[in-house]
Amino acid sequence: AMDMHRIHVVDGDGIRQLTLTEGKRLFGYPDTYKLDVPVKEGYDLLGNSVCVPVIKAVAKVLLSNLKKKYEKN
């Protein structure tokens, strides 16, 4: 699990914590995806999530390699 509440970014003259919206974007969730939970629980949920675009890219490569392997046979 990742500690989302510990991720901070430089913003102007200071450092601030990522918002839940920024966290959702970081993990590839659309802005329309709703987390109807308190902020702390939202950070916990994102920390236990997977990065959707990364999983999609890995799956695409795996499927492509499997397809090539079985086309040879």
Predicted model as a PDB file, atoms N, CA, C, CB and O in Angstrom, pLDDT in the B-factor column:
MODEL        1                                                                  
ATOM      1  N   ALA A   1       0.843  -1.182   0.000  1.00 55.00           N  
ATOM      2  CA  ALA A   1       0.000   0.000   0.000  1.00 55.00           C  
ATOM      3  C   ALA A   1       0.890   1.248   0.000  1.00 55.00           C  
ATOM      4  CB  ALA A   1      -0.960  -0.003   1.226  1.00 55.00           C  
ATOM      5  O   ALA A   1       2.002   1.250   0.528  1.00 55.00           O  
ATOM      6  N   MET A   2       0.376   2.261  -0.587  1.00 66.00           N  
ATOM      7  CA  MET A   2       1.117   3.522  -0.687  1.00 66.00           C  
ATOM      8  C   MET A   2       0.490   4.536   0.265  1.00 66.00           C  
ATOM      9  CB  MET A   2       1.118   4.065  -2.158  1.00 66.00           C  
ATOM     10  O   MET A   2      -0.734   4.615   0.373  1.00 66.00           O  
ATOM     11  N   ASP A   3       1.309   5.296   0.940  1.00 78.00           N  
ATOM     12  CA  ASP A   3       0.806   6.313   1.858  1.00 78.00           C  
ATOM     13  C   ASP A   3       0.498   7.593   1.096  1.00 78.00           C  
ATOM     14  CB  ASP A   3       1.823   6.588   2.983  1.00 78.00           C  
ATOM     15  O   ASP A   3       1.317   8.511   1.057  1.00 78.00           O  
ATOM     16  N   MET A   4      -0.679   7.654   0.494  1.00 76.00           N  
ATOM     17  CA  MET A   4      -1.071   8.817  -0.310  1.00 76.00           C  
ATOM     18  C   MET A   4      -1.022  10.103   0.503  1.00 76.00           C  
ATOM     19  CB  MET A   4      -2.474   8.620  -0.881  1.00 76.00           C  
ATOM     20  O   MET A   4      -0.700  11.165  -0.030  1.00 76.00           O  
ATOM     21  N   HIS A   5      -1.339  10.015   1.787  1.00 77.00           N  
ATOM     22  CA  HIS A   5      -1.357  11.236   2.606  1.00 77.00           C  
ATOM     23  C   HIS A   5       0.040  11.807   2.825  1.00 77.00           C  
ATOM     24  CB  HIS A   5      -2.004  10.951   3.952  1.00 77.00           C  
ATOM     25  O   HIS A   5       0.185  12.928   3.313  1.00 77.00           O  
ATOM     26  N   ARG A   6       1.068  11.041   2.464  1.00 82.00           N  
ATOM     27  CA  ARG A   6       2.442  11.510   2.629  1.00 82.00           C  
ATOM     28  C   ARG A   6       3.019  12.117   1.348  1.00 82.00           C  
ATOM     29  CB  ARG A   6       3.320  10.368   3.086  1.00 82.00           C  
ATOM     30  O   ARG A   6       4.150  12.604   1.352  1.00 82.00           O  
ATOM     31  N   ILE A   7       2.265  12.092   0.270  1.00 84.00           N  
ATOM     32  CA  ILE A   7       2.754  12.662  -0.991  1.00 84.00           C  
ATOM     33  C   ILE A   7       2.462  14.157  -0.997  1.00 84.00           C  
ATOM     34  CB  ILE A   7       2.092  11.961  -2.228  1.00 84.00           C  
ATOM     35  O   ILE A   7       1.318  14.585  -0.840  1.00 84.00           O  
ATOM     36  N   HIS A   8       3.503  14.928  -1.180  1.00 87.00           N  
ATOM     37  CA  HIS A   8       3.376  16.382  -1.216  1.00 87.00           C  
ATOM     38  C   HIS A   8       4.008  16.903  -2.512  1.00 87.00           C  
ATOM     39  CB  HIS A   8       4.050  17.036   0.039  1.00 87.00           C  
ATOM     40  O   HIS A   8       4.844  16.238  -3.124  1.00 87.00           O  
ATOM     41  N   VAL A   9       3.596  18.084  -2.908  1.00 90.00           N  
ATOM     42  CA  VAL A   9       4.125  18.710  -4.114  1.00 90.00           C  
ATOM     43  C   VAL A   9       4.507  20.152  -3.817  1.00 90.00           C  
ATOM     44  CB  VAL A   9       3.096  18.645  -5.265  1.00 90.00           C  
ATOM     45  O   VAL A   9       3.952  20.790  -2.922  1.00 90.00           O  
ATOM     46  N   VAL A  10       5.464  20.649  -4.587  1.00 93.00           N  
ATOM     47  CA  VAL A  10       5.841  22.054  -4.475  1.00 93.00           C  
ATOM     48  C   VAL A  10       4.773  22.866  -5.185  1.00 93.00           C  
ATOM     49  CB  VAL A  10       7.269  22.326  -5.080  1.00 93.00           C  
ATOM     50  O   VAL A  10       4.404  22.567  -6.321  1.00 93.00           O  
ATOM     51  N   ASP A  11       4.282  23.888  -4.513  1.00 91.00           N  
ATOM     52  CA  ASP A  11       3.209  24.703  -5.069  1.00 91.00           C  
ATOM     53  C   ASP A  11       3.472  26.155  -4.687  1.00 91.00           C  
ATOM     54  CB  ASP A  11       1.805  24.228  -4.558  1.00 91.00           C  
ATOM     55  O   ASP A  11       3.292  26.553  -3.536  1.00 91.00           O  
ATOM     56  N   GLY A  12       3.895  26.926  -5.658  1.00 88.00           N  
ATOM     57  CA  GLY A  12       4.190  28.330  -5.369  1.00 88.00           C  
ATOM     58  C   GLY A  12       5.396  28.449  -4.455  1.00 88.00           C  
ATOM     59  O   GLY A  12       6.493  28.016  -4.807  1.00 88.00           O  
ATOM     60  N   ASP A  13       5.196  29.034  -3.285  1.00 87.00           N  
ATOM     61  CA  ASP A  13       6.299  29.239  -2.343  1.00 87.00           C  
ATOM     62  C   ASP A  13       6.377  28.162  -1.274  1.00 87.00           C  
ATOM     63  CB  ASP A  13       6.165  30.581  -1.685  1.00 87.00           C  
ATOM     64  O   ASP A  13       7.204  28.251  -0.368  1.00 87.00           O  
ATOM     65  N   GLY A  14       5.528  27.146  -1.367  1.00 94.00           N  
ATOM     66  CA  GLY A  14       5.516  26.146  -0.306  1.00 94.00           C  
ATOM     67  C   GLY A  14       5.293  24.745  -0.817  1.00 94.00           C  
ATOM     68  O   GLY A  14       5.355  24.472  -2.015  1.00 94.00           O  
ATOM     69  N   ILE A  15       5.031  23.866   0.128  1.00 94.00           N  
ATOM     70  CA  ILE A  15       4.760  22.465  -0.162  1.00 94.00           C  
ATOM     71  C   ILE A  15       3.378  22.147   0.381  1.00 94.00           C  
ATOM     72  CB  ILE A  15       5.850  21.522   0.457  1.00 94.00           C  
ATOM     73  O   ILE A  15       3.018  22.567   1.480  1.00 94.00           O  
ATOM     74  N   ARG A  16       2.616  21.408  -0.397  1.00 92.00           N  
ATOM     75  CA  ARG A  16       1.263  21.048   0.044  1.00 92.00           C  
ATOM     76  C   ARG A  16       0.993  19.580  -0.253  1.00 92.00           C  
ATOM     77  CB  ARG A  16       0.200  21.942  -0.645  1.00 92.00           C  
ATOM     78  O   ARG A  16       1.676  18.945  -1.057  1.00 92.00           O  
ATOM     79  N   GLN A  17      -0.012  19.073   0.414  1.00 90.00           N  
ATOM     80  CA  GLN A  17      -0.439  17.688   0.209  1.00 90.00           C  
ATOM     81  C   GLN A  17      -1.265  17.600  -1.064  1.00 90.00           C  
ATOM     82  CB  GLN A  17      -1.251  17.166   1.427  1.00 90.00           C  
ATOM     83  O   GLN A  17      -1.979  18.540  -1.413  1.00 90.00           O  
ATOM     84  N   LEU A  18      -1.167  16.460  -1.763  1.00 88.00           N  
ATOM     85  CA  LEU A  18      -2.019  16.238  -2.934  1.00 88.00           C  
ATOM     86  C   LEU A  18      -3.481  16.206  -2.508  1.00 88.00           C  
ATOM     87  CB  LEU A  18      -1.635  14.921  -3.656  1.00 88.00           C  
ATOM     88  O   LEU A  18      -3.809  15.716  -1.427  1.00 88.00           O  
ATOM     89  N   THR A  19      -4.340  16.718  -3.343  1.00 90.00           N  
ATOM     90  CA  THR A  19      -5.769  16.604  -3.088  1.00 90.00           C  
ATOM     91  C   THR A  19      -6.238  15.224  -3.545  1.00 90.00           C  
ATOM     92  CB  THR A  19      -6.564  17.736  -3.816  1.00 90.00           C  
ATOM     93  O   THR A  19      -5.530  14.537  -4.282  1.00 90.00           O  
ATOM     94  N   LEU A  20      -7.419  14.821  -3.113  1.00 91.00           N  
ATOM     95  CA  LEU A  20      -7.969  13.542  -3.571  1.00 91.00           C  
ATOM     96  C   LEU A  20      -8.153  13.540  -5.083  1.00 91.00           C  
ATOM     97  CB  LEU A  20      -9.308  13.252  -2.877  1.00 91.00           C  
ATOM     98  O   LEU A  20      -7.918  12.523  -5.736  1.00 91.00           O  
ATOM     99  N   THR A  21      -8.569  14.663  -5.639  1.00 92.00           N  
ATOM    100  CA  THR A  21      -8.739  14.753  -7.092  1.00 92.00           C  
ATOM    101  C   THR A  21      -7.408  14.529  -7.799  1.00 92.00           C  
ATOM    102  CB  THR A  21      -9.327  16.122  -7.487  1.00 92.00           C  
ATOM    103  O   THR A  21      -7.357  13.814  -8.800  1.00 92.00           O  
ATOM    104  N   GLU A  22      -6.344  15.121  -7.301  1.00 91.00           N  
ATOM    105  CA  GLU A  22      -5.020  14.920  -7.895  1.00 91.00           C  
ATOM    106  C   GLU A  22      -4.575  13.467  -7.738  1.00 91.00           C  
ATOM    107  CB  GLU A  22      -3.989  15.866  -7.249  1.00 91.00           C  
ATOM    108  O   GLU A  22      -3.969  12.898  -8.645  1.00 91.00           O  
ATOM    109  N   GLY A  23      -4.876  12.873  -6.590  1.00 89.00           N  
ATOM    110  CA  GLY A  23      -4.548  11.467  -6.370  1.00 89.00           C  
ATOM    111  C   GLY A  23      -5.282  10.559  -7.336  1.00 89.00           C  
ATOM    112  O   GLY A  23      -4.700   9.621  -7.881  1.00 89.00           O  
ATOM    113  N   LYS A  24      -6.564  10.835  -7.550  1.00 91.00           N  
ATOM    114  CA  LYS A  24      -7.336  10.036  -8.517  1.00 91.00           C  
ATOM    115  C   LYS A  24      -6.729  10.168  -9.910  1.00 91.00           C  
ATOM    116  CB  LYS A  24      -8.826  10.478  -8.536  1.00 91.00           C  
ATOM    117  O   LYS A  24      -6.595   9.176 -10.626  1.00 91.00           O  
ATOM    118  N   ARG A  25      -6.371  11.364 -10.289  1.00 91.00           N  
ATOM    119  CA  ARG A  25      -5.760  11.571 -11.609  1.00 91.00           C  
ATOM    120  C   ARG A  25      -4.437  10.831 -11.723  1.00 91.00           C  
ATOM    121  CB  ARG A  25      -5.545  13.066 -11.873  1.00 91.00           C  
ATOM    122  O   ARG A  25      -4.139  10.245 -12.764  1.00 91.00           O  
ATOM    123  N   LEU A  26      -3.645  10.854 -10.663  1.00 88.00           N  
ATOM    124  CA  LEU A  26      -2.357  10.168 -10.648  1.00 88.00           C  
ATOM    125  C   LEU A  26      -2.526   8.669 -10.888  1.00 88.00           C  
ATOM    126  CB  LEU A  26      -1.641  10.411  -9.317  1.00 88.00           C  
ATOM    127  O   LEU A  26      -1.681   8.038 -11.523  1.00 88.00           O  
ATOM    128  N   PHE A  27      -3.613   8.105 -10.383  1.00 88.00           N  
ATOM    129  CA  PHE A  27      -3.873   6.682 -10.542  1.00 88.00           C  
ATOM    130  C   PHE A  27      -4.705   6.363 -11.781  1.00 88.00           C  
ATOM    131  CB  PHE A  27      -4.570   6.159  -9.321  1.00 88.00           C  
ATOM    132  O   PHE A  27      -5.039   5.203 -12.021  1.00 88.00           O  
ATOM    133  N   GLY A  28      -5.038   7.379 -12.567  1.00 89.00           N  
ATOM    134  CA  GLY A  28      -5.717   7.142 -13.835  1.00 89.00           C  
ATOM    135  C   GLY A  28      -7.229   7.119 -13.768  1.00 89.00           C  
ATOM    136  O   GLY A  28      -7.880   6.747 -14.745  1.00 89.00           O  
ATOM    137  N   TYR A  29      -7.801   7.505 -12.645  1.00 90.00           N  
ATOM    138  CA  TYR A  29      -9.263   7.536 -12.544  1.00 90.00           C  
ATOM    139  C   TYR A  29      -9.793   8.811 -13.192  1.00 90.00           C  
ATOM    140  CB  TYR A  29      -9.720   7.447 -11.060  1.00 90.00           C  
ATOM    141  O   TYR A  29      -9.159   9.862 -13.097  1.00 90.00           O  
ATOM    142  N   PRO A  30     -10.939   8.729 -13.845  1.00 91.00           N  
ATOM    143  CA  PRO A  30     -11.501   9.942 -14.463  1.00 91.00           C  
ATOM    144  C   PRO A  30     -12.010  10.910 -13.401  1.00 91.00           C  
ATOM    145  CB  PRO A  30     -12.644   9.576 -15.431  1.00 91.00           C  
ATOM    146  O   PRO A  30     -12.326  10.505 -12.282  1.00 91.00           O  
ATOM    147  N   ASP A  31     -12.087  12.178 -13.755  1.00 92.00           N  
ATOM    148  CA  ASP A  31     -12.580  13.187 -12.817  1.00 92.00           C  
ATOM    149  C   ASP A  31     -14.014  12.907 -12.373  1.00 92.00           C  
ATOM    150  CB  ASP A  31     -12.499  14.568 -13.448  1.00 92.00           C  
ATOM    151  O   ASP A  31     -14.441  13.370 -11.315  1.00 92.00           O  
ATOM    152  N   THR A  32     -14.745  12.160 -13.170  1.00 94.00           N  
ATOM    153  CA  THR A  32     -16.138  11.849 -12.818  1.00 94.00           C  
ATOM    154  C   THR A  32     -16.250  10.745 -11.772  1.00 94.00           C  
ATOM    155  CB  THR A  32     -16.905  11.442 -14.060  1.00 94.00           C  
ATOM    156  O   THR A  32     -17.332  10.522 -11.229  1.00 94.00           O  
ATOM    157  N   TYR A  33     -15.133  10.039 -11.478  1.00 92.00           N  
ATOM    158  CA  TYR A  33     -15.151   8.966 -10.486  1.00 92.00           C  
ATOM    159  C   TYR A  33     -15.301   9.579  -9.099  1.00 92.00           C  
ATOM    160  CB  TYR A  33     -13.860   8.097 -10.573  1.00 92.00           C  
ATOM    161  O   TYR A  33     -14.509  10.434  -8.701  1.00 92.00           O  
ATOM    162  N   LYS A  34     -16.307   9.144  -8.376  1.00 92.00           N  
ATOM    163  CA  LYS A  34     -16.613   9.714  -7.063  1.00 92.00           C  
ATOM    164  C   LYS A  34     -16.100   8.822  -5.944  1.00 92.00           C  
ATOM    165  CB  LYS A  34     -18.118   9.929  -6.910  1.00 92.00           C  
ATOM    166  O   LYS A  34     -16.273   7.603  -5.976  1.00 92.00           O  
ATOM    167  N   LEU A  35     -15.476   9.434  -4.969  1.00 90.00           N  
ATOM    168  CA  LEU A  35     -15.107   8.766  -3.726  1.00 90.00           C  
ATOM    169  C   LEU A  35     -15.929   9.437  -2.630  1.00 90.00           C  
ATOM    170  CB  LEU A  35     -13.540   8.857  -3.436  1.00 90.00           C  
ATOM    171  O   LEU A  35     -15.536  10.477  -2.102  1.00 90.00           O  
ATOM    172  N   ASP A  36     -17.047   8.853  -2.297  1.00 92.00           N  
ATOM    173  CA  ASP A  36     -17.931   9.442  -1.294  1.00 92.00           C  
ATOM    174  C   ASP A  36     -17.556   8.958   0.099  1.00 92.00           C  
ATOM    175  CB  ASP A  36     -19.396   9.102  -1.599  1.00 92.00           C  
ATOM    176  O   ASP A  36     -18.343   8.311   0.790  1.00 92.00           O  
ATOM    177  N   VAL A  37     -16.336   9.291   0.487  1.00 93.00           N  
ATOM    178  CA  VAL A  37     -15.807   8.910   1.795  1.00 93.00           C  
ATOM    179  C   VAL A  37     -15.035  10.098   2.356  1.00 93.00           C  
ATOM    180  CB  VAL A  37     -14.895   7.636   1.696  1.00 93.00           C  
ATOM    181  O   VAL A  37     -14.700  11.024   1.618  1.00 93.00           O  
ATOM    182  N   PRO A  38     -14.751  10.079   3.662  1.00 92.00           N  
ATOM    183  CA  PRO A  38     -13.910  11.152   4.217  1.00 92.00           C  
ATOM    184  C   PRO A  38     -12.526  11.159   3.554  1.00 92.00           C  
ATOM    185  CB  PRO A  38     -13.763  10.986   5.752  1.00 92.00           C  
ATOM    186  O   PRO A  38     -12.079  10.141   3.025  1.00 92.00           O  
ATOM    187  N   VAL A  39     -11.864  12.299   3.588  1.00 89.00           N  
ATOM    188  CA  VAL A  39     -10.581  12.478   2.912  1.00 89.00           C  
ATOM    189  C   VAL A  39      -9.567  11.423   3.347  1.00 89.00           C  
ATOM    190  CB  VAL A  39     -10.031  13.875   3.188  1.00 89.00           C  
ATOM    191  O   VAL A  39      -8.905  10.828   2.497  1.00 89.00           O  
ATOM    192  N   LYS A  40      -9.431  11.180   4.642  1.00 88.00           N  
ATOM    193  CA  LYS A  40      -8.444  10.198   5.120  1.00 88.00           C  
ATOM    194  C   LYS A  40      -8.730   8.817   4.543  1.00 88.00           C  
ATOM    195  CB  LYS A  40      -8.443  10.133   6.661  1.00 88.00           C  
ATOM    196  O   LYS A  40      -7.806   8.118   4.127  1.00 88.00           O  
ATOM    197  N   GLU A  41      -9.985   8.423   4.513  1.00 92.00           N  
ATOM    198  CA  GLU A  41     -10.348   7.119   3.946  1.00 92.00           C  
ATOM    199  C   GLU A  41     -10.105   7.097   2.436  1.00 92.00           C  
ATOM    200  CB  GLU A  41     -11.827   6.790   4.250  1.00 92.00           C  
ATOM    201  O   GLU A  41      -9.719   6.069   1.880  1.00 92.00           O  
ATOM    202  N   GLY A  42     -10.329   8.225   1.781  1.00 91.00           N  
ATOM    203  CA  GLY A  42     -10.055   8.321   0.348  1.00 91.00           C  
ATOM    204  C   GLY A  42      -8.579   8.107   0.042  1.00 91.00           C  
ATOM    205  O   GLY A  42      -8.232   7.415  -0.916  1.00 91.00           O  
ATOM    206  N   TYR A  43      -7.701   8.709   0.866  1.00 89.00           N  
ATOM    207  CA  TYR A  43      -6.262   8.489   0.708  1.00 89.00           C  
ATOM    208  C   TYR A  43      -5.918   7.015   0.920  1.00 89.00           C  
ATOM    209  CB  TYR A  43      -5.467   9.371   1.696  1.00 89.00           C  
ATOM    210  O   TYR A  43      -5.103   6.455   0.187  1.00 89.00           O  
ATOM    211  N   ASP A  44      -6.536   6.390   1.917  1.00 89.00           N  
ATOM    212  CA  ASP A  44      -6.296   4.964   2.171  1.00 89.00           C  
ATOM    213  C   ASP A  44      -6.725   4.122   0.975  1.00 89.00           C  
ATOM    214  CB  ASP A  44      -7.048   4.506   3.437  1.00 89.00           C  
ATOM    215  O   ASP A  44      -6.008   3.207   0.569  1.00 89.00           O  
ATOM    216  N   LEU A  45      -7.891   4.429   0.409  1.00 89.00           N  
ATOM    217  CA  LEU A  45      -8.384   3.671  -0.744  1.00 89.00           C  
ATOM    218  C   LEU A  45      -7.467   3.816  -1.946  1.00 89.00           C  
ATOM    219  CB  LEU A  45      -9.789   4.123  -1.111  1.00 89.00           C  
ATOM    220  O   LEU A  45      -7.165   2.835  -2.625  1.00 89.00           O  
ATOM    221  N   LEU A  46      -7.025   5.039  -2.210  1.00 88.00           N  
ATOM    222  CA  LEU A  46      -6.108   5.251  -3.335  1.00 88.00           C  
ATOM    223  C   LEU A  46      -4.771   4.567  -3.085  1.00 88.00           C  
ATOM    224  CB  LEU A  46      -5.893   6.752  -3.579  1.00 88.00           C  
ATOM    225  O   LEU A  46      -4.161   4.036  -4.013  1.00 88.00           O  
ATOM    226  N   GLY A  47      -4.316   4.577  -1.847  1.00 85.00           N  
ATOM    227  CA  GLY A  47      -3.055   3.935  -1.514  1.00 85.00           C  
ATOM    228  C   GLY A  47      -3.086   2.434  -1.723  1.00 85.00           C  
ATOM    229  O   GLY A  47      -2.045   1.810  -1.930  1.00 85.00           O  
ATOM    230  N   ASN A  48      -4.274   1.851  -1.670  1.00 87.00           N  
ATOM    231  CA  ASN A  48      -4.430   0.410  -1.883  1.00 87.00           C  
ATOM    232  C   ASN A  48      -4.869   0.092  -3.308  1.00 87.00           C  
ATOM    233  CB  ASN A  48      -5.439  -0.162  -0.893  1.00 87.00           C  
ATOM    234  O   ASN A  48      -5.177  -1.056  -3.628  1.00 87.00           O  
ATOM    235  N   SER A  49      -4.896   1.098  -4.148  1.00 85.00           N  
ATOM    236  CA  SER A  49      -5.353   0.942  -5.521  1.00 85.00           C  
ATOM    237  C   SER A  49      -4.192   0.575  -6.436  1.00 85.00           C  
ATOM    238  CB  SER A  49      -6.030   2.225  -6.009  1.00 85.00           C  
ATOM    239  O   SER A  49      -3.045   0.468  -6.000  1.00 85.00           O  
ATOM    240  N   VAL A  50      -4.507   0.388  -7.692  1.00 87.00           N  
ATOM    241  CA  VAL A  50      -3.483   0.184  -8.711  1.00 87.00           C  
ATOM    242  C   VAL A  50      -3.557   1.344  -9.689  1.00 87.00           C  
ATOM    243  CB  VAL A  50      -3.666  -1.187  -9.445  1.00 87.00           C  
ATOM    244  O   VAL A  50      -4.593   1.997  -9.814  1.00 87.00           O  
ATOM    245  N   CYS A  51      -2.469   1.593 -10.373  1.00 88.00           N  
ATOM    246  CA  CYS A  51      -2.439   2.659 -11.364  1.00 88.00           C  
ATOM    247  C   CYS A  51      -3.027   2.113 -12.660  1.00 88.00           C  
ATOM    248  CB  CYS A  51      -0.984   3.198 -11.582  1.00 88.00           C  
ATOM    249  O   CYS A  51      -2.362   1.367 -13.379  1.00 88.00           O  
ATOM    250  N   VAL A  52      -4.251   2.475 -12.954  1.00 86.00           N  
ATOM    251  CA  VAL A  52      -5.016   1.914 -14.062  1.00 86.00           C  
ATOM    252  C   VAL A  52      -4.279   2.002 -15.406  1.00 86.00           C  
ATOM    253  CB  VAL A  52      -6.345   2.622 -14.168  1.00 86.00           C  
ATOM    254  O   VAL A  52      -4.230   0.997 -16.117  1.00 86.00           O  
ATOM    255  N   PRO A  53      -3.707   3.147 -15.790  1.00 89.00           N  
ATOM    256  CA  PRO A  53      -3.004   3.199 -17.082  1.00 89.00           C  
ATOM    257  C   PRO A  53      -1.806   2.247 -17.152  1.00 89.00           C  
ATOM    258  CB  PRO A  53      -2.533   4.617 -17.353  1.00 89.00           C  
ATOM    259  O   PRO A  53      -1.512   1.706 -18.217  1.00 89.00           O  
ATOM    260  N   VAL A  54      -1.124   2.041 -16.043  1.00 91.00           N  
ATOM    261  CA  VAL A  54       0.019   1.122 -16.034  1.00 91.00           C  
ATOM    262  C   VAL A  54      -0.461  -0.314 -16.223  1.00 91.00           C  
ATOM    263  CB  VAL A  54       0.819   1.253 -14.714  1.00 91.00           C  
ATOM    264  O   VAL A  54       0.121  -1.058 -17.012  1.00 91.00           O  
ATOM    265  N   ILE A  55      -1.506  -0.711 -15.514  1.00 93.00           N  
ATOM    266  CA  ILE A  55      -2.061  -2.060 -15.649  1.00 93.00           C  
ATOM    267  C   ILE A  55      -2.539  -2.281 -17.086  1.00 93.00           C  
ATOM    268  CB  ILE A  55      -3.230  -2.279 -14.644  1.00 93.00           C  
ATOM    269  O   ILE A  55      -2.329  -3.352 -17.656  1.00 93.00           O  
ATOM    270  N   LYS A  56      -3.179  -1.270 -17.664  1.00 93.00           N  
ATOM    271  CA  LYS A  56      -3.658  -1.377 -19.041  1.00 93.00           C  
ATOM    272  C   LYS A  56      -2.493  -1.571 -20.013  1.00 93.00           C  
ATOM    273  CB  LYS A  56      -4.466  -0.126 -19.424  1.00 93.00           C  
ATOM    274  O   LYS A  56      -2.567  -2.402 -20.918  1.00 93.00           O  
ATOM    275  N   ALA A  57      -1.426  -0.806 -19.823  1.00 94.00           N  
ATOM    276  CA  ALA A  57      -0.264  -0.911 -20.715  1.00 94.00           C  
ATOM    277  C   ALA A  57       0.422  -2.275 -20.580  1.00 94.00           C  
ATOM    278  CB  ALA A  57       0.742   0.215 -20.412  1.00 94.00           C  
ATOM    279  O   ALA A  57       0.814  -2.874 -21.582  1.00 94.00           O  
ATOM    280  N   VAL A  58       0.564  -2.762 -19.354  1.00 96.00           N  
ATOM    281  CA  VAL A  58       1.191  -4.067 -19.141  1.00 96.00           C  
ATOM    282  C   VAL A  58       0.342  -5.171 -19.770  1.00 96.00           C  
ATOM    283  CB  VAL A  58       1.391  -4.336 -17.630  1.00 96.00           C  
ATOM    284  O   VAL A  58       0.870  -6.069 -20.425  1.00 96.00           O  
ATOM    285  N   ALA A  59      -0.974  -5.100 -19.568  1.00 96.00           N  
ATOM    286  CA  ALA A  59      -1.871  -6.103 -20.144  1.00 96.00           C  
ATOM    287  C   ALA A  59      -1.790  -6.096 -21.669  1.00 96.00           C  
ATOM    288  CB  ALA A  59      -3.319  -5.852 -19.691  1.00 96.00           C  
ATOM    289  O   ALA A  59      -1.808  -7.156 -22.296  1.00 96.00           O  
ATOM    290  N   LYS A  60      -1.701  -4.916 -22.265  1.00 96.00           N  
ATOM    291  CA  LYS A  60      -1.623  -4.800 -23.717  1.00 96.00           C  
ATOM    292  C   LYS A  60      -0.360  -5.490 -24.249  1.00 96.00           C  
ATOM    293  CB  LYS A  60      -1.642  -3.317 -24.138  1.00 96.00           C  
ATOM    294  O   LYS A  60      -0.416  -6.202 -25.252  1.00 96.00           O  
ATOM    295  N   VAL A  61       0.771  -5.279 -23.577  1.00 96.00           N  
ATOM    296  CA  VAL A  61       2.028  -5.906 -23.998  1.00 96.00           C  
ATOM    297  C   VAL A  61       1.948  -7.421 -23.826  1.00 96.00           C  
ATOM    298  CB  VAL A  61       3.219  -5.336 -23.191  1.00 96.00           C  
ATOM    299  O   VAL A  61       2.368  -8.171 -24.706  1.00 96.00           O  
ATOM    300  N   LEU A  62       1.411  -7.867 -22.696  1.00 96.00           N  
ATOM    301  CA  LEU A  62       1.279  -9.312 -22.464  1.00 96.00           C  
ATOM    302  C   LEU A  62       0.402  -9.969 -23.524  1.00 96.00           C  
ATOM    303  CB  LEU A  62       0.696  -9.577 -21.071  1.00 96.00           C  
ATOM    304  O   LEU A  62       0.763 -11.014 -24.066  1.00 96.00           O  
ATOM    305  N   LEU A  63      -0.741  -9.368 -23.821  1.00 95.00           N  
ATOM    306  CA  LEU A  63      -1.642  -9.931 -24.827  1.00 95.00           C  
ATOM    307  C   LEU A  63      -1.002  -9.935 -26.214  1.00 95.00           C  
ATOM    308  CB  LEU A  63      -2.954  -9.144 -24.861  1.00 95.00           C  
ATOM    309  O   LEU A  63      -1.179 -10.880 -26.983  1.00 95.00           O  
ATOM    310  N   SER A  64      -0.261  -8.880 -26.526  1.00 94.00           N  
ATOM    311  CA  SER A  64       0.423  -8.820 -27.817  1.00 94.00           C  
ATOM    312  C   SER A  64       1.460  -9.941 -27.931  1.00 94.00           C  
ATOM    313  CB  SER A  64       1.098  -7.444 -28.005  1.00 94.00           C  
ATOM    314  O   SER A  64       1.564 -10.591 -28.971  1.00 94.00           O  
ATOM    315  N   ASN A  65       2.218 -10.162 -26.867  1.00 93.00           N  
ATOM    316  CA  ASN A  65       3.226 -11.222 -26.879  1.00 93.00           C  
ATOM    317  C   ASN A  65       2.590 -12.603 -26.965  1.00 93.00           C  
ATOM    318  CB  ASN A  65       4.098 -11.134 -25.635  1.00 93.00           C  
ATOM    319  O   ASN A  65       3.097 -13.478 -27.668  1.00 93.00           O  
ATOM    320  N   LEU A  66       1.492 -12.802 -26.261  1.00 93.00           N  
ATOM    321  CA  LEU A  66       0.786 -14.084 -26.346  1.00 93.00           C  
ATOM    322  C   LEU A  66       0.253 -14.324 -27.755  1.00 93.00           C  
ATOM    323  CB  LEU A  66      -0.368 -14.130 -25.332  1.00 93.00           C  
ATOM    324  O   LEU A  66       0.325 -15.434 -28.280  1.00 93.00           O  
ATOM    325  N   LYS A  67      -0.281 -13.266 -28.355  1.00 92.00           N  
ATOM    326  CA  LYS A  67      -0.812 -13.377 -29.713  1.00 92.00           C  
ATOM    327  C   LYS A  67       0.305 -13.784 -30.677  1.00 92.00           C  
ATOM    328  CB  LYS A  67      -1.459 -12.039 -30.161  1.00 92.00           C  
ATOM    329  O   LYS A  67       0.113 -14.674 -31.505  1.00 92.00           O  
ATOM    330  N   LYS A  68       1.472 -13.135 -30.574  1.00 90.00           N  
ATOM    331  CA  LYS A  68       2.607 -13.465 -31.447  1.00 90.00           C  
ATOM    332  C   LYS A  68       3.043 -14.909 -31.236  1.00 90.00           C  
ATOM    333  CB  LYS A  68       3.792 -12.510 -31.186  1.00 90.00           C  
ATOM    334  O   LYS A  68       3.343 -15.617 -32.197  1.00 90.00           O  
ATOM    335  N   LYS A  69       3.077 -15.345 -29.984  1.00 87.00           N  
ATOM    336  CA  LYS A  69       3.507 -16.699 -29.671  1.00 87.00           C  
ATOM    337  C   LYS A  69       2.576 -17.740 -30.307  1.00 87.00           C  
ATOM    338  CB  LYS A  69       3.563 -16.894 -28.154  1.00 87.00           C  
ATOM    339  O   LYS A  69       3.040 -18.731 -30.872  1.00 87.00           O  
ATOM    340  N   TYR A  70       1.273 -17.510 -30.210  1.00 88.00           N  
ATOM    341  CA  TYR A  70       0.318 -18.490 -30.714  1.00 88.00           C  
ATOM    342  C   TYR A  70       0.111 -18.389 -32.225  1.00 88.00           C  
ATOM    343  CB  TYR A  70      -1.006 -18.321 -30.009  1.00 88.00           C  
ATOM    344  O   TYR A  70      -0.362 -19.344 -32.839  1.00 88.00           O  
ATOM    345  N   GLU A  71       0.453 -17.259 -32.834  1.00 88.00           N  
ATOM    346  CA  GLU A  71       0.372 -17.135 -34.294  1.00 88.00           C  
ATOM    347  C   GLU A  71       1.487 -17.933 -34.954  1.00 88.00           C  
ATOM    348  CB  GLU A  71       0.448 -15.653 -34.725  1.00 88.00           C  
ATOM    349  O   GLU A  71       1.340 -18.357 -36.100  1.00 88.00           O  
ATOM    350  N   LYS A  72       2.603 -18.146 -34.254  1.00 79.00           N  
ATOM    351  CA  LYS A  72       3.731 -18.918 -34.784  1.00 79.00           C  
ATOM    352  C   LYS A  72       3.393 -20.408 -34.847  1.00 79.00           C  
ATOM    353  CB  LYS A  72       4.986 -18.696 -33.919  1.00 79.00           C  
ATOM    354  O   LYS A  72       3.939 -21.137 -35.675  1.00 79.00           O  
ATOM    355  N   ASN A  73       2.508 -20.849 -33.989  1.00 67.00           N  
ATOM    356  CA  ASN A  73       2.180 -22.285 -33.913  1.00 67.00           C  
ATOM    357  C   ASN A  73       1.139 -22.689 -34.894  1.00 67.00           C  
ATOM    358  CB  ASN A  73       1.717 -22.647 -32.545  1.00 67.00           C  
ATOM    359  O   ASN A  73       0.762 -23.860 -34.947  1.00 67.00           O  
TER     360      ASN A  73                                                      
ENDMDL                                                                          
END                                                                             
